[in-house]
Amino acid sequence: MPRVDIAIVGAGPVGAALAALVAPAGYRVTVIEARTGRSGDARTLALSQSSRDLLETCGAWPAAGATPITEIHVSQKGGPGRTLLRASDAGLPALGYTVSYADVERVLEERLGAMGVEVAYGTPCETIDLAQEAARLRLAGGDVIDASLLVLADGGANARRIPGIAYSEKDYGQVAVTGPVRTDRPHGGRAYERFTNQGPLALLPVGDRFALVWAATPAEGDRLKALPEAQFLAELQARFGDRAGRFVSAGPRASFPLRLRTINSTIALRTAIVGNAAQAMHPIAGQGLNVGLRDARALARLLAGPGNDPGAFATLEAFRAARARDAGRGVAFTDFLVGAFADDRLVPTWGRGVALTALDLFAPARRLLATRMIHGAPSP
């Protein structure tokens, strides 16, 4: 049966980036994917400057399709206060970038191909058996792979197969309605985060338009998707105001549920769990994939030493410790924001307004917030 150093389950951006980071160290790496090919995901991703740096290290940054985010305008509906985060606050050319999921997926796949890393599409795991000497995967079709290190980067599809691994979930009772929209003025690289009692609403600059993310109840989401374009634009204008200009067109709309899911342990015997398989969070503040890519970076750094046993307990425990603070604070930050701006009992409207105004007036606080959003919380 095949024996590899590292078997990565999941060929999405986190799993593929990890493979591209560790393969140059001489490890025998295989990537296993249940899908028969690329996902075809049409989402727009908001990646931080730190995530861009990581993908450039991999040789897989989709530069041609990236739009810089140079400013983020934060406000609340029905209350005072606003703040403007600028790339210059962090001394960077951009706070982040929007890119299509499909572009990131394609470029990473091409990079892995150039490196000789196999991506085995259409091979879902049927069983996972962990032992002191190896993690054994039985795949659909009968193939068996032994790996010194198993990495689950599959969004949570297989972690429950491991004894002792469990998830905690929180359903926000909302969906995110997404789609392209255009306004009558250039966006100038500015993104918007608008908080309302019904949920956050974000506009991300993409090319010469915006990508909209509008949180709503499931019933309201269905209604918004079904509205004629003119009526949809009118309701969006009423909810968002005119700070980005007048909305003049909207493309096809889709939706996905908003939930928080966290795992009780990011490691098991000869196993590391990364990305959305470890923590799936609300898209507010754009932390999800960026936190997952930082998982990949941290694990790759720990595996960089020559002659390492990649699945050794000491390596896995170091990974768990290195990621606990950043991932935990990312989860707590996004969950707090959802509650703080949706429930006046948690933080009153005037209190949110004072906080936004103070943030706008106090440059060091803006700089700290921007730095944490880009790089995450430092390891202890």
WOCORVEN-V121333 format. One record per pair of residues at least 6 apart in sequence whose ideal C-beta (glycine too) atoms are under 6 Angstrom apart, sorted by the first residue. I is the first residue (numbers start at 1). GAP is how many residues later the second one is. D is the distance in whole Angstrom. If there is no record, write none. Layout:
i=I gap=GAP d=D
i=I gap=GAP d=D
This chain:
i=1 gap=143 d=5
i=2 gap=143 d=5
i=3 gap=143 d=5
i=4 gap=24 d=5
i=4 gap=26 d=5
i=4 gap=143 d=5
i=5 gap=22 d=4
i=5 gap=23 d=5
i=5 gap=143 d=5
i=5 gap=305 d=6
i=6 gap=21 d=5
i=6 gap=23 d=5
i=6 gap=143 d=5
i=6 gap=304 d=6
i=7 gap=23 d=5
i=7 gap=138 d=6
i=7 gap=140 d=4
i=7 gap=143 d=5
i=8 gap=7 d=5
i=8 gap=11 d=5
i=8 gap=23 d=5
i=8 gap=143 d=5
i=8 gap=145 d=6
i=9 gap=23 d=5
i=9 gap=143 d=5
i=9 gap=145 d=5
i=9 gap=149 d=6
i=10 gap=143 d=4
i=10 gap=144 d=3
i=11 gap=20 d=5
i=11 gap=22 d=4
i=11 gap=108 d=5
i=13 gap=91 d=5
i=14 gap=139 d=5
i=14 gap=260 d=6
i=14 gap=261 d=3
i=14 gap=278 d=4
i=14 gap=282 d=5
i=15 gap=138 d=3
i=16 gap=92 d=4
i=17 gap=41 d=6
i=17 gap=279 d=5
i=18 gap=278 d=4
i=19 gap=10 d=5
i=19 gap=12 d=5
i=19 gap=93 d=6
i=19 gap=98 d=5
i=20 gap=38 d=4
i=20 gap=91 d=5
i=21 gap=279 d=4
i=22 gap=278 d=5
i=22 gap=281 d=5
i=23 gap=6 d=5
i=23 gap=92 d=5
i=23 gap=94 d=5
i=25 gap=279 d=6
i=29 gap=88 d=5
i=30 gap=88 d=5
i=31 gap=88 d=5
i=32 gap=88 d=5
i=32 gap=91 d=5
i=33 gap=88 d=5
i=34 gap=90 d=4
i=36 gap=85 d=5
i=36 gap=86 d=4
i=37 gap=84 d=6
i=38 gap=67 d=5
i=41 gap=60 d=4
i=43 gap=58 d=5
i=44 gap=54 d=5
i=44 gap=162 d=6
i=44 gap=167 d=4
i=45 gap=54 d=5
i=45 gap=56 d=5
i=45 gap=244 d=6
i=46 gap=50 d=6
i=46 gap=52 d=6
i=46 gap=158 d=6
i=46 gap=240 d=4
i=47 gap=49 d=6
i=47 gap=50 d=5
i=48 gap=48 d=5
i=48 gap=242 d=5
i=48 gap=326 d=5
i=49 gap=43 d=5
i=49 gap=325 d=5
i=50 gap=324 d=5
i=50 gap=325 d=5
i=51 gap=239 d=5
i=51 gap=242 d=5
i=52 gap=9 d=6
i=52 gap=45 d=6
i=54 gap=239 d=5
i=54 gap=243 d=5
i=55 gap=6 d=4
i=59 gap=52 d=5
i=60 gap=47 d=5
i=60 gap=48 d=5
i=60 gap=51 d=4
i=62 gap=37 d=5
i=62 gap=41 d=4
i=62 gap=42 d=6
i=62 gap=45 d=5
i=65 gap=34 d=6
i=65 gap=35 d=6
i=65 gap=38 d=5
i=66 gap=31 d=4
i=66 gap=33 d=5
i=67 gap=31 d=5
i=67 gap=138 d=5
i=67 gap=139 d=5
i=67 gap=140 d=6
i=68 gap=26 d=4
i=68 gap=29 d=6
i=68 gap=121 d=5
i=69 gap=25 d=6
i=69 gap=26 d=5
i=69 gap=27 d=5
i=69 gap=122 d=5
i=70 gap=17 d=5
i=70 gap=24 d=6
i=70 gap=119 d=4
i=71 gap=13 d=6
i=71 gap=15 d=5
i=71 gap=119 d=4
i=72 gap=13 d=4
i=72 gap=119 d=5
i=73 gap=11 d=5
i=73 gap=117 d=6
i=73 gap=119 d=5
i=74 gap=9 d=5
i=74 gap=119 d=5
i=75 gap=7 d=4
i=75 gap=119 d=6
i=76 gap=119 d=4
i=76 gap=276 d=6
i=77 gap=119 d=4
i=79 gap=270 d=4
i=79 gap=274 d=5
i=80 gap=273 d=4
i=81 gap=272 d=3
i=81 gap=275 d=3
i=81 gap=276 d=4
i=82 gap=274 d=6
i=83 gap=273 d=5
i=83 gap=276 d=4
i=83 gap=277 d=4
i=85 gap=281 d=6
i=85 gap=285 d=5
i=87 gap=7 d=5
i=87 gap=8 d=5
i=89 gap=277 d=5
i=89 gap=278 d=5
i=89 gap=281 d=5
i=90 gap=280 d=4
i=90 gap=281 d=6
i=98 gap=106 d=5
i=98 gap=108 d=5
i=112 gap=7 d=6
i=123 gap=16 d=5
i=123 gap=17 d=6
i=124 gap=16 d=5
i=125 gap=12 d=5
i=125 gap=33 d=5
i=126 gap=12 d=5
i=126 gap=14 d=6
i=127 gap=11 d=4
i=128 gap=9 d=6
i=128 gap=33 d=5
i=129 gap=7 d=4
i=130 gap=139 d=4
i=130 gap=140 d=6
i=134 gap=12 d=4
i=135 gap=12 d=5
i=135 gap=15 d=4
i=135 gap=135 d=5
i=136 gap=10 d=5
i=137 gap=8 d=5
i=138 gap=6 d=5
i=148 gap=162 d=5
i=148 gap=163 d=4
i=149 gap=121 d=6
i=149 gap=161 d=4
i=149 gap=162 d=4
i=150 gap=120 d=6
i=150 gap=121 d=5
i=151 gap=121 d=5
i=152 gap=6 d=6
i=152 gap=7 d=5
i=152 gap=121 d=5
i=152 gap=125 d=5
i=153 gap=121 d=5
i=153 gap=122 d=5
i=153 gap=124 d=6
i=154 gap=123 d=6
i=155 gap=121 d=5
i=155 gap=122 d=6
i=156 gap=121 d=5
i=159 gap=6 d=5
i=159 gap=114 d=6
i=159 gap=118 d=6
i=162 gap=106 d=5
i=166 gap=98 d=5
i=167 gap=94 d=5
i=167 gap=96 d=6
i=168 gap=94 d=5
i=169 gap=92 d=5
i=170 gap=90 d=4
i=171 gap=88 d=5
i=172 gap=86 d=4
i=174 gap=25 d=5
i=174 gap=41 d=5
i=174 gap=84 d=4
i=175 gap=43 d=5
i=175 gap=46 d=4
i=175 gap=80 d=4
i=175 gap=82 d=5
i=176 gap=37 d=5
i=176 gap=39 d=6
i=176 gap=80 d=6
i=176 gap=82 d=6
i=177 gap=37 d=4
i=177 gap=39 d=6
i=177 gap=44 d=5
i=177 gap=47 d=5
i=177 gap=76 d=6
i=177 gap=78 d=5
i=178 gap=35 d=6
i=178 gap=76 d=5
i=179 gap=33 d=6
i=179 gap=72 d=5
i=179 gap=73 d=6
i=179 gap=74 d=4
i=180 gap=29 d=5
i=180 gap=71 d=4
i=181 gap=29 d=5
i=181 gap=31 d=5
i=181 gap=66 d=6
i=181 gap=69 d=5
i=182 gap=27 d=5
i=182 gap=66 d=5
i=182 gap=67 d=5
i=183 gap=61 d=5
i=183 gap=62 d=4
i=183 gap=64 d=6
i=184 gap=61 d=5
i=184 gap=62 d=5
i=184 gap=64 d=5
i=185 gap=60 d=4
i=187 gap=18 d=4
i=189 gap=16 d=6
i=191 gap=13 d=5
i=191 gap=14 d=6
i=192 gap=11 d=4
i=192 gap=52 d=6
i=193 gap=9 d=5
i=194 gap=7 d=5
i=194 gap=46 d=6
i=195 gap=146 d=4
i=199 gap=16 d=3
i=200 gap=15 d=5
i=200 gap=84 d=5
i=201 gap=13 d=5
i=202 gap=11 d=4
i=203 gap=7 d=4
i=203 gap=41 d=6
i=204 gap=7 d=4
i=221 gap=34 d=5
i=225 gap=28 d=5
i=229 gap=21 d=5
i=232 gap=18 d=6
i=233 gap=14 d=5
i=233 gap=17 d=6
i=236 gap=11 d=5
i=237 gap=10 d=5
i=258 gap=24 d=6
i=260 gap=21 d=6
i=260 gap=75 d=6
i=261 gap=19 d=4
i=262 gap=17 d=5
i=262 gap=69 d=6
i=263 gap=15 d=5
i=266 gap=7 d=5
i=266 gap=12 d=5
i=266 gap=54 d=5
i=267 gap=49 d=4
i=267 gap=53 d=5
i=270 gap=41 d=4
i=272 gap=27 d=6
i=272 gap=44 d=6
i=272 gap=47 d=6
i=274 gap=21 d=4
i=275 gap=17 d=3
i=275 gap=20 d=6
i=279 gap=48 d=5
i=279 gap=52 d=6
i=281 gap=7 d=5
i=281 gap=50 d=6
i=281 gap=53 d=5
i=282 gap=52 d=5
i=282 gap=56 d=5
i=284 gap=50 d=5
i=284 gap=53 d=5
i=284 gap=54 d=6
i=285 gap=49 d=6
i=287 gap=43 d=5
i=287 gap=47 d=6
i=291 gap=36 d=6
i=291 gap=39 d=5
i=294 gap=82 d=5
i=295 gap=28 d=6
i=298 gap=24 d=5
i=298 gap=25 d=5
i=299 gap=20 d=5
i=302 gap=13 d=5
i=302 gap=16 d=5
i=302 gap=17 d=6
i=303 gap=7 d=5
i=322 gap=57 d=5
i=325 gap=52 d=5
i=325 gap=55 d=6
i=326 gap=50 d=4
i=326 gap=51 d=4
i=329 gap=48 d=5
i=339 gap=7 d=5
i=340 gap=6 d=5
i=340 gap=7 d=4
i=359 gap=6 d=5
i=359 gap=7 d=6
